[in-house]
């Protein structure tokens, strides 16, 4: 008798779970889909405003001290608002892509910098005989100086320049994650290797911009190999993280959305 009741209980729980899944699917079907071609292009453009901030300065279109407060930050707020609208009234696909893309991109940027630490601190750690010392972090205070409207080259950079530069660096990593999802559409349908190709394409593209010249970077074989390896790490981290995070935020989007 006890075994029979236990079997009925398991059957009841299974039916309850299936009904809940069907209800979620029905709610999703009734809601508007913002994650279509037009929505993805808009998300890509808004997220790309981060790296566009730097490129616009390189090509003399708009200095970063103007672009950051009047274009980049408003575009970032618009991206958040669009994601919030989808979470509130949409089917949640765009919300999931933006939120998981931002977090995955940020985690990938951390992995990218951790990989470069031995090169940056090779002398301090006494490993210069194995790992070549390279000033891979020297661009960050220069980012900050550009945003603050200061000269790019300075004998010594202020704390504000360092902080702003690092924040801008991580904003690029986070928005790259969103851009990647806007390109592929769904992380569950693409292998993580696509993120590696995306990261390498971004880096190789930047090497053909004034980036090396502006920051005084010598385009040696060693530098190219190290930066390719570092961006491979970024791509692997982005691809793996975005697949995991996109699945985790799926349920949350239904809970956050009001009932129809």
Sine and cosine of phi, psi and omega as CSV:
sin_phi,cos_phi,sin_psi,cos_psi,sin_omega,cos_omega
0.00,0.00,-0.69,0.72,0.00,-1.00
-0.90,0.43,-0.67,0.74,0.01,-1.00
-0.89,0.45,-0.61,0.79,0.00,-1.00
-0.91,0.41,-0.67,0.74,0.03,-1.00
-0.90,0.44,-0.64,0.77,0.01,-1.00
-0.89,0.46,-0.64,0.77,0.03,-1.00
-0.90,0.43,-0.68,0.73,0.03,-1.00
-0.89,0.45,-0.61,0.79,0.01,-1.00
-0.90,0.43,-0.68,0.73,0.03,-1.00
-0.89,0.45,-0.64,0.77,0.02,-1.00
-0.90,0.44,-0.65,0.76,0.02,-1.00
-0.89,0.45,-0.71,0.71,0.00,-1.00
-0.90,0.44,-0.62,0.78,0.03,-1.00
-0.90,0.44,-0.70,0.71,0.02,-1.00
-0.89,0.45,-0.64,0.77,0.01,-1.00
-0.89,0.46,-0.66,0.75,0.01,-1.00
-0.91,0.41,-0.67,0.74,0.00,-1.00
-0.91,0.42,-0.63,0.78,0.03,-1.00
-0.91,0.42,-0.64,0.76,0.02,-1.00
-0.90,0.44,-0.67,0.74,0.03,-1.00
-0.90,0.43,-0.64,0.77,0.01,-1.00
-0.92,0.40,-0.62,0.78,0.01,-1.00
-0.90,0.44,-0.67,0.74,0.02,-1.00
-0.89,0.45,-0.66,0.75,0.01,-1.00
-0.90,0.44,-0.63,0.78,0.02,-1.00
-0.91,0.41,-0.69,0.72,0.03,-1.00
-0.87,0.49,-0.68,0.73,0.01,-1.00
-0.88,0.47,-0.64,0.77,-0.04,-1.00
-0.92,0.38,-0.51,0.86,-0.03,-1.00
-0.98,0.18,-0.28,0.96,-0.05,-1.00
-1.00,-0.01,0.40,-0.91,-0.02,-1.00
-0.95,0.31,0.62,-0.79,0.05,-1.00
-0.99,-0.12,0.91,-0.42,0.07,-1.00
-1.00,-0.07,-0.26,0.97,-0.06,-1.00
-1.00,0.05,0.80,0.60,0.09,-1.00
-0.98,-0.20,-0.14,-0.99,-0.06,-1.00
-0.86,0.51,-0.68,0.73,-0.02,-1.00
-0.92,0.39,-0.67,0.74,0.01,-1.00
-0.91,0.42,-0.63,0.78,0.01,-1.00
-0.93,0.38,-0.62,0.78,0.05,-1.00
-0.90,0.43,-0.64,0.77,0.02,-1.00
-0.91,0.41,-0.69,0.73,0.04,-1.00
-0.88,0.48,-0.68,0.73,0.01,-1.00
-0.87,0.49,-0.71,0.70,-0.04,-1.00
-0.91,0.42,-0.67,0.74,0.00,-1.00
-0.91,0.41,-0.68,0.74,0.01,-1.00
-0.93,0.37,-0.58,0.82,-0.03,-1.00
-0.94,0.35,-0.17,0.99,0.02,-1.00
-0.89,0.46,-0.38,0.93,0.01,-1.00
-0.92,0.40,-0.82,0.57,0.00,-1.00
-0.96,0.29,-0.47,0.88,0.04,-1.00
-0.90,0.44,-0.47,0.88,0.05,-1.00
-0.85,0.53,-0.70,0.71,-0.01,-1.00
-0.96,0.29,-0.70,0.72,-0.04,-1.00
-0.90,0.43,-0.61,0.79,0.02,-1.00
-0.88,0.47,-0.58,0.81,0.05,-1.00
-0.94,0.34,-0.68,0.73,0.01,-1.00
-0.82,0.58,-0.70,0.72,-0.11,-0.99
-1.00,-0.09,0.23,0.97,0.10,-1.00
0.94,0.33,0.34,0.94,-0.01,-1.00
-0.99,0.14,-0.65,0.76,-0.01,-1.00
-0.27,-0.96,0.79,-0.61,0.01,-1.00
-0.93,0.38,0.47,-0.88,-0.04,-1.00
-0.88,0.48,-0.51,0.86,-0.01,-1.00
-0.91,0.40,-0.36,0.93,0.07,-1.00
-0.99,-0.12,-0.70,0.72,-0.06,-1.00
-0.89,0.46,-0.66,0.75,-0.08,-1.00
-0.87,0.49,-0.82,0.57,-0.05,-1.00
-0.97,0.23,-0.43,0.90,-0.14,-0.99
-0.96,-0.26,-0.24,0.97,0.01,-1.00
-0.80,-0.60,-0.82,0.58,-0.08,-1.00
-0.90,0.44,-0.81,0.59,-0.04,-1.00
-0.90,0.44,-0.69,0.73,0.10,-0.99
-0.87,0.49,-0.60,0.80,0.03,-1.00
-0.91,0.42,-0.62,0.79,0.03,-1.00
-0.91,0.41,-0.66,0.75,0.06,-1.00
-0.90,0.43,-0.63,0.78,0.05,-1.00
-0.90,0.44,-0.60,0.80,0.05,-1.00
-0.90,0.45,-0.71,0.71,0.04,-1.00
-0.89,0.45,-0.65,0.76,0.00,-1.00
-0.91,0.42,-0.65,0.76,0.03,-1.00
-0.89,0.45,-0.69,0.73,0.04,-1.00
-0.90,0.44,-0.64,0.77,0.04,-1.00
-0.90,0.43,-0.62,0.78,0.05,-1.00
-0.88,0.47,-0.67,0.75,0.01,-1.00
-0.92,0.39,-0.62,0.78,0.03,-1.00
-0.91,0.41,-0.53,0.85,-0.06,-1.00
-1.00,0.10,-0.73,0.69,-0.12,-0.99
-0.85,-0.52,-0.19,0.98,-0.02,-1.00
-1.00,-0.09,-0.19,-0.98,-0.02,-1.00
-1.00,0.03,-0.01,1.00,0.10,-1.00
1.00,-0.03,-0.11,0.99,-0.04,-1.00
-0.91,0.40,-0.70,0.71,-0.01,-1.00
-0.92,0.38,-0.64,0.76,0.04,-1.00
-0.86,0.51,-0.70,0.72,-0.01,-1.00
-0.91,0.42,-0.64,0.77,-0.02,-1.00
-0.91,0.41,-0.71,0.70,-0.03,-1.00
-0.92,0.39,-0.74,0.68,-0.05,-1.00
-0.92,0.40,-0.72,0.69,0.00,-1.00
-0.94,0.35,-0.58,0.82,0.03,-1.00
-0.90,0.43,-0.68,0.73,0.02,-1.00
-0.88,0.47,-0.74,0.67,-0.03,-1.00
-0.93,0.37,-0.69,0.72,0.00,-1.00
-0.90,0.44,-0.66,0.75,0.03,-1.00
-0.90,0.44,-0.62,0.78,0.03,-1.00
-0.92,0.40,-0.69,0.73,0.04,-1.00
-0.90,0.44,-0.64,0.77,0.02,-1.00
-0.91,0.42,-0.60,0.80,0.04,-1.00
-0.91,0.42,-0.61,0.79,0.05,-1.00
-0.90,0.43,-0.71,0.70,0.03,-1.00
-0.88,0.48,-0.63,0.78,0.03,-1.00
-0.87,0.50,-0.70,0.71,0.00,-1.00
-0.96,0.28,-0.59,0.81,0.04,-1.00
-0.88,0.47,-0.64,0.76,0.04,-1.00
-0.87,0.49,-0.56,0.83,-0.07,-1.00
-1.00,0.08,-0.19,0.98,-0.04,-1.00
-0.83,0.57,-0.71,0.70,0.00,-1.00
-0.86,0.51,-0.54,0.84,0.03,-1.00
-0.95,0.30,-0.62,0.79,-0.03,-1.00
-0.94,0.33,-0.63,0.78,-0.07,-1.00
-0.93,-0.37,0.50,0.87,-0.03,-1.00
-0.86,0.51,-0.68,0.73,0.00,-1.00
-0.94,0.35,-0.72,0.70,-0.02,-1.00
-0.89,0.46,-0.56,0.83,-0.02,-1.00
-1.00,-0.02,-0.04,1.00,0.03,-1.00
0.93,0.36,0.55,0.84,-0.02,-1.00
-0.86,-0.51,0.34,0.94,-0.06,-1.00
-0.91,0.42,-0.33,0.95,0.05,-1.00
-0.96,0.27,-0.31,0.95,-0.01,-1.00
-0.95,-0.32,-0.69,0.73,-0.04,-1.00
-0.91,-0.42,0.83,-0.56,-0.02,-1.00
-0.93,0.37,0.76,-0.65,0.05,-1.00
-0.92,0.40,0.75,-0.66,0.00,-1.00
-0.60,-0.80,0.69,-0.73,-0.01,-1.00
-1.00,0.05,0.94,0.33,-0.09,-1.00
-0.98,0.18,-0.27,0.96,-0.01,-1.00
-0.99,-0.17,0.09,1.00,-0.12,-0.99
-0.94,0.35,-0.30,0.95,-0.02,-1.00
-0.97,0.24,-0.36,0.93,-0.13,-0.99
-0.90,0.43,-0.76,0.65,0.07,-1.00
-0.90,0.43,-0.44,0.90,0.06,-1.00
-0.94,0.34,-0.61,0.80,0.15,-0.99
-0.82,0.57,-0.77,0.64,-0.03,-1.00
-0.87,0.50,-0.66,0.75,0.01,-1.00
-0.89,0.46,-0.63,0.77,0.01,-1.00
-0.92,0.40,-0.66,0.75,0.02,-1.00
-0.91,0.40,-0.61,0.79,-0.03,-1.00
-0.99,0.11,-0.03,1.00,0.01,-1.00
0.97,0.24,0.46,0.89,0.01,-1.00
-0.98,-0.19,0.26,-0.97,0.08,-1.00
-0.86,0.51,0.61,-0.79,-0.02,-1.00
-0.91,0.42,-0.71,0.71,0.00,-1.00
-0.99,-0.13,0.83,-0.56,0.01,-1.00
-0.67,-0.74,0.51,-0.86,0.07,-1.00
-0.87,0.49,-0.60,0.80,0.01,-1.00
-0.50,-0.87,0.74,-0.67,-0.06,-1.00
-1.00,-0.07,0.55,-0.83,-0.01,-1.00
-0.96,0.29,0.29,-0.96,0.05,-1.00
-0.88,0.48,-0.62,0.79,0.01,-1.00
-0.87,0.49,-0.65,0.76,0.01,-1.00
-0.90,0.44,-0.65,0.76,0.04,-1.00
-0.90,0.44,-0.73,0.68,-0.05,-1.00
-0.90,0.43,-0.75,0.66,-0.01,-1.00
-0.89,0.46,-0.63,0.78,0.01,-1.00
-0.89,0.45,-0.69,0.73,0.03,-1.00
-0.92,0.39,-0.63,0.77,0.04,-1.00
-0.88,0.48,-0.68,0.73,0.02,-1.00
-0.90,0.43,-0.64,0.77,0.03,-1.00
-0.85,0.53,-0.73,0.68,-0.01,-1.00
-0.95,0.31,-0.46,0.89,0.08,-1.00
-0.91,0.42,-0.58,0.81,0.08,-1.00
-0.89,0.45,-0.72,0.69,0.01,-1.00
-0.86,0.50,-0.71,0.70,-0.02,-1.00
-0.90,0.44,-0.71,0.70,-0.03,-1.00
-0.95,0.31,-0.45,0.89,0.11,-0.99
-0.88,0.48,-0.60,0.80,0.04,-1.00
-0.89,0.46,-0.65,0.76,0.04,-1.00
-0.93,0.38,-0.68,0.73,0.02,-1.00
-0.87,0.49,-0.64,0.76,0.00,-1.00
-0.88,0.48,-0.71,0.70,0.01,-1.00
-0.93,0.37,-0.56,0.83,0.05,-1.00
-0.90,0.43,-0.51,0.86,0.01,-1.00
-0.97,0.24,-0.73,0.68,-0.11,-0.99
-1.00,0.05,-0.37,0.93,0.03,-1.00
1.00,0.03,-0.83,0.55,-0.04,-1.00
-0.64,-0.77,0.81,-0.58,-0.02,-1.00
-0.93,0.36,-0.51,0.86,-0.04,-1.00
-0.95,0.33,-0.30,0.95,-0.05,-1.00
-0.98,-0.20,0.03,1.00,-0.02,-1.00
-0.80,-0.60,0.64,-0.77,0.07,-1.00
-0.94,0.34,0.48,-0.88,-0.02,-1.00
-0.89,0.46,-0.33,0.94,0.01,-1.00
-0.89,0.46,-0.41,0.91,0.05,-1.00
-0.90,0.44,-0.53,0.85,0.03,-1.00
-0.93,0.37,-0.55,0.84,0.06,-1.00
-0.90,0.43,-0.71,0.71,0.04,-1.00
-0.88,0.48,-0.64,0.77,0.03,-1.00
-0.88,0.47,-0.72,0.69,-0.03,-1.00
-0.91,0.42,-0.67,0.74,0.00,-1.00
-0.92,0.39,-0.59,0.81,0.03,-1.00
-0.91,0.42,-0.65,0.76,0.04,-1.00
-0.88,0.47,-0.73,0.69,-0.06,-1.00
-0.93,0.38,-0.72,0.70,0.00,-1.00
-0.90,0.44,-0.57,0.82,0.07,-1.00
-0.90,0.44,-0.66,0.75,0.00,-1.00
-0.91,0.42,-0.53,0.85,0.00,-1.00
-0.92,0.40,-0.34,0.94,0.03,-1.00
-1.00,-0.09,0.06,1.00,0.10,-1.00
-1.00,-0.09,0.03,-1.00,0.07,-1.00
-0.93,0.36,0.07,1.00,-0.04,-1.00
-0.75,0.66,-0.82,0.57,-0.02,-1.00
-0.88,0.48,-0.65,0.76,-0.03,-1.00
-0.93,0.37,-0.69,0.72,-0.05,-1.00
-0.89,0.46,-0.63,0.77,-0.07,-1.00
-0.99,-0.17,0.17,0.99,0.07,-1.00
0.89,0.46,0.69,0.72,-0.02,-1.00
-0.99,-0.12,0.82,-0.57,0.06,-1.00
-0.98,0.20,0.85,-0.53,-0.04,-1.00
-0.99,0.13,0.91,0.42,0.03,-1.00
-0.99,0.12,0.27,-0.96,0.05,-1.00
-0.87,0.50,-0.63,0.77,0.01,-1.00
-0.87,0.49,-0.73,0.69,-0.02,-1.00
-0.88,0.47,-0.71,0.70,-0.03,-1.00
-0.89,0.46,-0.69,0.72,0.00,-1.00
-0.89,0.45,-0.68,0.74,-0.01,-1.00
-0.92,0.39,-0.68,0.73,-0.03,-1.00
-0.94,0.35,-0.54,0.84,0.09,-1.00
-0.91,0.41,-0.68,0.73,0.04,-1.00
-0.89,0.45,-0.68,0.74,-0.01,-1.00
-0.90,0.44,-0.65,0.76,0.01,-1.00
-0.97,0.26,-0.39,0.92,0.16,-0.99
-0.92,0.40,-0.66,0.75,0.08,-1.00
-0.88,0.48,-0.69,0.72,0.05,-1.00
-0.86,0.52,-0.71,0.70,-0.02,-1.00
-0.90,0.44,-0.68,0.73,0.04,-1.00
-0.89,0.46,-0.73,0.69,0.02,-1.00
-0.87,0.50,-0.67,0.74,0.00,-1.00
-0.91,0.41,-0.73,0.69,-0.05,-1.00
-0.89,0.45,-0.69,0.73,-0.01,-1.00
-0.94,0.33,-0.70,0.71,-0.05,-1.00
-0.91,0.41,-0.65,0.76,-0.08,-1.00
-0.93,0.36,-0.55,0.84,0.06,-1.00
-0.92,0.39,-0.69,0.72,-0.01,-1.00
-0.92,0.38,-0.73,0.69,-0.06,-1.00
-0.94,0.35,-0.58,0.81,-0.01,-1.00
-0.90,0.44,-0.49,0.87,0.05,-1.00
-0.98,0.20,-0.56,0.83,-0.04,-1.00
-0.95,0.32,-0.55,0.84,-0.05,-1.00
-1.00,0.03,0.01,1.00,0.00,-1.00
-0.88,0.47,-0.78,0.63,-0.04,-1.00
-0.92,0.40,-0.59,0.80,-0.06,-1.00
-0.89,0.46,-0.58,0.82,-0.06,-1.00
-0.90,0.43,-0.54,0.84,0.05,-1.00
-0.96,0.27,-0.60,0.80,0.00,-1.00
-0.93,0.37,-0.59,0.81,-0.05,-1.00
-0.97,0.25,-0.43,0.90,-0.05,-1.00
-0.99,0.15,0.63,-0.78,0.01,-1.00
-0.95,0.31,0.38,-0.93,-0.02,-1.00
-0.95,0.30,0.47,-0.88,-0.03,-1.00
-1.00,-0.02,0.00,0.00,0.00,0.00
